[in-house]
């Protein structure tokens, strides 16, 4: 009951054409198209007057720049193997004196 089929739309279109006529509907369509074209042109001119050329809308937060981050070499983690090798490298450790 609440659905419109294609035949409902055809009848509505026929009634609109009879009431307004094709010439008047054609004029309304061209006026609407011209208004949209003028609106787009005004938006382009407005963006050009800012001087920035970024096309950013007033009141909108700026978009941050994307920078390449250089990676730093990773530091060696302290594990059992790293601690043991460090102790072996030090001179005068208590172990070396006992064996000598």
N, C-alpha and C positions, 0 to 999 in steps of 0.2 A: 504494500500500500504506500509506504514512504519512499520507495525506490522510483527513480525516473528512468524510463526506457528511452531508446533512441527516438521513438515516435513522439514522446512527450516533448523532447527538445526540438524536433522538426516543427511541431505545431506552434511552439513558443516562438521560434525563429520566423515562421510565416506571419504570425500576428505582429511581431515587431516590424517586419518589412512593410506590412500593410499600413501600420500606423505612422511610422517615420519616413518610409521611402528609402530607396537605395542612395539617393544623392545626399541626403542629410547624414546617413550613416557613414558614407565615404568621407564627408567633411570632418566628422567627429574623429574618425580614424587617423586622417592626415594631421589634424590638430594635435592629437595625442602623440603621434610620432614626432612631430616638430618640437613639442614640449620636452620630450625625452632627449632629443638631440641637443637642444639648447642647454638642458641641465648638465649633460655630460661635458659639453664645451666649457661651461662655467666652472665645473669642477677641475678641469685641466688648467684653466687660467688661474684659478685660485692656488693650485699647487705650484705653478710657475712664479707667482708673486712672492712666495715665501723666501725665495733665494736659496733655499737649501736644496731643492730639487729632490728631496727624499720622498715626498708624497706622504709624509707622516701626518696623521690627523692631530689637530690641536687638542691638548689635554691627554694624549695617549703617552704612555711610558715609552722611552726610547728603547730600541732593541740593542742589546749589548753586542760588542764586537766579538767575533770568534777569533781567538788567538791560539797558535800552536804552542803547546807546553812541552818544553824539553824534559826528557826523563833523566833523572839522576840515577847513577849506578846503585844497585841495592847493596846495603851493608851486609857483611858476613854475619850470620846468626851464630849465637853462642850455643853450640851443642857440645856433647861430650867429646867428640872428635876434635873440634876446634880448641877446646880448653886443654886437651891433652897435648896437642901439637904446640900450643903456646907455652905450656909448662916445659916441654922438652927443649924448646928453643932458648929459654932463659939460662944464662950461665950462673953457676953457683947455686943451683937448686940443691935441697937437702939430699935428694936421691943420688945425685952424681957424686957427692962427697962421701957417702956411705960406701959406695962400691969401689971407690978409688983408694 
